[in-house]
Amino acid sequence: MPSSYVKGRKFEYTVRAKFAKHGYLSIRASSSKGTPKGQHPLDIVAIKNGKVIMVECKMQREKITLQLLKEMEELGEKYGVNTVIVHSNSRITCIIVHDKDGIVNDMKNIFEEVKIAKIFNGGYELIEVK
């Protein structure tokens, strides 16, 4: 049986391929084996037409945590980039955390389910994009 690391890496390659299929330069920059202190989580950098998207991949049954959403929002604000979490439970969902460049339609073309994270004091809501 493959380890959780191997399963996670395979999922990251799947997500990277989805971006590449839609014309993005996609680079795997996995951080699962540890990151330097103060560095945000990051698995993939996807670039197309001047849009930069930082991607964190999560293959788990648990809900996405408020802490992770806040980290990804901070990453987007600090570096002026788009940030998303691609989550797989039973199907692949793209959660847009920081949308600097209006990437909703791009993400809808790549992923079957897209949600927008709305973070508020003490919690969050995931709003499905139709």
N, C-alpha and C positions, 0 to 999 in steps of 0.2 A: 504494500500500500504506500503510495507516495506521501511524503511529509507535507505538512502545511506550507512550508517554504516552497517546495516544488509545485504544489497546486497554485500558490499565489503567483509564482513566476510565470507559470503557464497562462494564468488569467491576464497578467500584465502584457504578455506577448499577444494575446487575443485582442485586448483593447488597443494596443499599439497598431496591430494590423487593421483594425476598423478605421482608425484615423488615416492610416496610409492609403487605404482603399478609396478614401474620399479626398485624396490629393494633399494631405498634410505631410510635412516632414515630421516624422515622429521618432523621438529618441527615448529609449528606456534609460532612466536615471534612478534605478531602484535604490530605496533607502531602508529596506527591511532589515538589513544586517547592522543597522546603527547609523546615526548621523552625527556630525559634529555638533557640539553643544550650541543651542540657539538656532540651528537650521530647521526649517520646516519640513514636514513630510512631503515627499515628492517621488513619483514613480515614472512619469512620462512627461516630456515636454513636446507639445505639438504646435507646429507653426505653419500658417498658410495666409498669404496675402497680407502680411504685416500683423496678423492676429497671433498672439502667443497665448497658449493655454497650458497651464500647469495642472497635471492630473495626478490625483491620488487614487489608487485602486484598492478596493476592499472586497474580499471574497469571504463573506461571513454571514451567519444567520442573525447575529445581533443587530440592533438598530445602530445607525450612525450616531456617534456621540456629539453632544453640544461642543465639547472641547475640540474635537476634530474640525467641526464646522467653523469655529472661531479661528483656529489656526489657519485654515485655508482662506478665510476672509482676510485675515491679517496679511497673509502672503500676497494676495491679490492687491491689497491696498499699498503695501510697502513697495512692491516692485512694478505696480501699474500694469498688471497682467490679468487675464481671465483665469479663474480657478474652478475646477470641477472635481467631484468625487464620482468615480464610476464604481458602482456597488453591484455585487451579484449575490442574490439570495436564491430565488428560483429562476429569475431572469435578470438580464443586465439593465440597470437603471443608471442614467446620468443625472447627477444632482449638481445643478449650477449654483455655485456659492458666490462668486464675484464675477459679474458680467460687465466687463469694461467696454467691450466692442459689439454688443448685440449679437451674441452667439447662439441664441435660442434656436433659430431655424437651422443653423449648421448642425447643432447637436441632435435636432429632430431627424435630420437626414442620416445621421450615423447610428443613433441608438433607438431601440423600439420604445423605450419609456424615458421621458425627460421630466424632471421636477426642478423647481426653483426653491432654494432654501431661504426662508425668511427668519432671521435670527432676531430675537427680542430679549428683553431683560429676563434671564433665568430660563429660557427655553427656545424652541424653534418650531417652525411648521414647514412641511414640505408640500408645495403646491404643484399639482400635476399640470403639465402643459398639454393642451389638447391640440 
